[in-house]
Amino acid sequence: MSAIPNIAIVWAQYGPYHFARMSALRALAGESHVHAVEVASRTSVYAWDRVRDTEKLVTLCPGMVFETVAFGTVFMAARRVFRELNIDICLLPGYAPSQSLAVLLAAKSLGLRTVMMNEGHAGTSRAGRFGTMAKRRLMGLFDSALVGGQPQKRYVASFGVPERTIFTGYDAVDNDYFSGRAEEVRSRAGEFRARFDLPEHYFLSLGRFVGKKNLAALIRAFRQTLNANPNSRTHLVMVGSGEEESALRKLCGELGLRVYDKTQCGLKAESRANGSDAPPGVHFYGFRQIEDNPVFYALADVFILPSLWEEWGLVVNEAMACGLPVVVSETVGSAEDLLPANL
């Protein structure tokens, strides 16, 4: 092995978070030694708009959707690419689903050293007795682990992985990008507030509309807040999309909350009328790309993540980088490290 090993960082599909981490490692180890590898061109979960850095990206299964690629196809493609790039070390996104397991086994079949990138902790575990036994065996295939924080480190160690081989710091975002962009937005607050038709005061939720996010509880809490403060002019802004969107909109109606459909706001350059005088309600903005997200953070009063469970929650990193106060449930994986109880 050379003085500086050749490293492959593998994810299902590269998005903004992944490019940022890859760039940071390249700055440390040298661009020629760090290779960005994704399994497929798309996933069924995220609709990222990728307009940068893709020329430095190797896709194992071009044009395919991650969740639909066959195990054998991924296995053979990974072996071929790892050999072509002369890889020494692979950073891998765990061992599940089967596509990730195929990459792990391909690396092991070539005798490569493997690092497990893991966000799981005790609060996210759903495995029974046999599932726990299988996890122990699979984690044993890795040489070391890179995890989010202390809850994740304890969890991985509980499966017999030596603590000296477990490192924290996996869950990070480009702080400079978010802080700089937020500062720019606040310096032109009126312009951005008008363009995105944002209320003067609002609570912010940003993320996927899925069950674990506990967004129905957030909407009910917002209703109670308005009931307790009849003169409040604070709104609830929800940025994201997912399977629960229809149910969440229906819940707003049942609770007597006004629904504002803002899915097209800010997508074009023209300014819009400022909605600060509108009665308090719930604003649905749909899924947004990373370029838009700092606008919502920068102009909000507080960010809220009420998840029933959450592996980490990178949106917490983003909100804090933008200088926004945050409220998260105790079951969010980043709570212990980013919001310690003694602060």
Secondary structure, DSSP 4 states (H G I P E B T S, - for coil): --SS--EEEEESS--HHHHHHHHHHHHHH-GGGEEEEEEEEE-SS------SSGGGEEEEEEEEEGGGS-HHHHHHHHHHHHHHTT-SEEEE--S-SHHHHHHHHHHHHTT-EEEEEE---GGG----HHHHHHHHHHHTT-SEEEESSHHHHHHHHTTT--GGGEEE--S---HHHHHHHHHHHHHTHHHHHHHTT--SSEEEEES--SGGG-HHHHHHHHHHHHHH-TT---EEEEE---TTHHHHHHHHHHTT-EEEE-TTTTSSSS-----TTSPSEEEEEE---TTTHHHHHHH-SEEEE--S-BS--HHHHHHHHTT--EEE-TTBTTHHHHS-TT-
